[in-house]
Amino acid sequence: MASWSSWPQLSIQHVVDALAFYASHRHTSLVTPSEVLVFVQGAARLRQIRIALGHATARMSERSAQLEDIREAILTANNITSSDDGPDRWVISGRDLDGDALKVVVKLSGNTTWVVTVF
């Protein structure tokens, strides 16, 4: 299985461009799932993912998921859908470091990608 480090690296400019694009399109209806995935994967590559304390950390503990598992799931994502739990929330389906399926719910807030929960 390929690890996150074997993925093509994004330049800082690619991520800055993605951040600027997202910031200029505040409504999720104007942003496609694939654009959101590129944005979140760029944040994961640059280790710019933030974990929402409380719920997310509790679910990570319950599922024995570490930050590197979450990053791997984001980087190996094979599906992304908008979440019914609110605007700017997305469900990303990928595989953790052990190759097990892991879904990560992220919330985009400005230029920050927050992990809300994992399952």
Residue pairs with C-beta under 8 A, 6 or more apart in sequence:
1 95
1 99
2 76
3 72
3 97
4 44
4 45
4 71
4 72
4 75
4 76
7 41
7 45
7 75
9 45
10 41
10 42
10 45
10 46
12 46
14 42
15 42
15 43
15 45
15 46
15 48
18 35
18 38
18 39
18 42
19 39
19 111
21 31
21 35
21 39
22 31
22 35
22 36
22 39
22 108
22 111
23 110
23 111
25 31
27 87
28 36
28 82
28 87
28 88
33 80
33 81
33 82
33 90
34 80
36 80
36 90
36 108
37 77
37 80
37 90
37 92
39 108
39 113
40 49
40 74
40 80
40 90
40 92
40 106
40 108
40 113
41 74
41 75
41 77
43 49
43 113
44 70
44 71
44 74
44 75
44 113
45 75
47 71
48 112
48 113
49 67
49 70
49 71
49 74
49 106
49 113
49 114
49 115
50 112
50 113
50 114
50 115
51 57
51 60
51 67
51 70
51 114
51 115
52 107
52 114
52 115
52 116
55 116
55 117
56 114
56 115
56 116
56 117
56 118
59 65
59 117
59 118
59 119
60 66
60 70
60 118
63 102
63 118
63 119
65 96
65 102
65 118
66 97
68 97
69 96
69 97
69 98
69 102
70 96
70 102
70 104
70 115
70 118
72 94
72 95
72 96
72 97
72 102
73 92
73 93
73 94
73 95
73 96
73 102
73 103
73 104
73 118
74 92
74 94
74 104
74 106
75 94
76 94
76 95
77 92
77 93
77 94
78 93
78 94
79 92
79 93
80 90
80 91
80 92
80 93
81 90
81 91
82 89
82 90
82 91
83 89
83 90
83 91
83 105
85 105
85 116
86 107
88 107
88 108
88 109
89 105
89 106
89 107
89 108
89 116
90 105
90 106
90 107
90 108
91 103
91 104
91 105
92 103
92 104
92 105
92 106
93 101
93 102
93 103
94 101
94 102
94 103
94 104
95 101
95 102
96 102
102 118
102 119
103 118
103 119
104 115
104 117
104 118
105 115
105 116
105 117
105 118
105 119
106 113
106 114
106 115
106 116
107 113
107 114
107 116
108 114
